[in-house]
Amino acid sequence: MNILFLCTGNSCRSILAEATFNHLAPAGMRAMSAGSQPTGEVHPRSIALLEREGIATESYYSKSWDNLPITPDIVITVCSNAAGETCPAYLGNVLRAHWGVDDPAKAIGTSAVIDAAFIEIYKILRKRIEAFLALPPATMAVKELLQNQLNLIGKIK
């Protein structure tokens, strides 16, 4: 099963989700991330946070949804802008869910305040990913059940 975490810039939230998912996922499940208007770089605080969590970072970069190596089975938007955008036609027949979280790159204040914003978003995304990975195989096998669970998971804080 291939999951696409989608955000407009593909520099913070979708990268955090992709790396965390791949760190936790069993064999046979893989995440990728992309953006409709990628910034071209991963936010340095995202990389630093992932490294502090013991998650490998060397293969992650900001990329366009036009250049995906495979068609995903599930598309999960993590920002409101991406949720409202029209996805490329080849993504038309996939399950979709919105797991929106605030953009930590827009946090203002001291370095500690900004770091706290990144940590909070990471924790929310990790809880959602863990809930997804804990779904029983029977739920994963039925499209309607999986869609319902994906929607519910998107409400976890």
Salt bridges, closest charged atoms under 4 A:
GLU18 OE1 - LYS63 NZ 3.55
ASP103 OD2 - ARG13 NH2 3.62
ASP115 OD1 - ARG45 NH1 2.46
GLU130 OE2 - ARG126 NE 2.94
